[in-house]
Amino acid sequence: MARDPFLTFRLDQLSQTAIAKASQVYKDRFGLNIRELRVLRAIGDQPGLSSRRLSEATFIEQTLVSKHLRKLVNAGLVQRELESTDARRVALHLTAQGKAIRETADSLGEEMERDFLSVLTPEELTQFNLCLAKLRHWGAS
């Protein structure tokens, strides 16, 4: 009997499928992919974030964060401001347009997540969330 692929492969496969579907919706609606929106959300959650801290917060490598930031700045969604205490450091903030897109994208994301998880019963969803929490705790230790 053939063995199922390793758990990490199955998790990655599921993640990539969900990301691809959501990314297409976001691309059609906002012209942004899911990782660009992740960057936008992180800046909205932590105004004044530096580029390096943004990379850590989003789990996206620094070179890709820089690429996403350029696009978001050029689109008028993010602004860079020199920090008052250190002119060599740049703090990132959402513009009004960036905040509006983030708010709409969050609502859309919640809707897509409900749809994605709708295949699970309430009991399965509870168990799934418990399992994820345990695995995240293991990963953090």
Secondary structure, DSSP 4 states (H G I P E B T S, - for coil): -PPPPPHHHHHHHHHHHHHHHHHHHHHHHHS--HHHHHHHHHHHHSTTB-HHHHHHHHT--HHHHHHHHHHHHHTTSEEEEE-SS-TT-EEEEE-HHHHHHHHHHHHHHHHHHHHHHTTS-HHHHHHHHHHHHHHHHHHH-
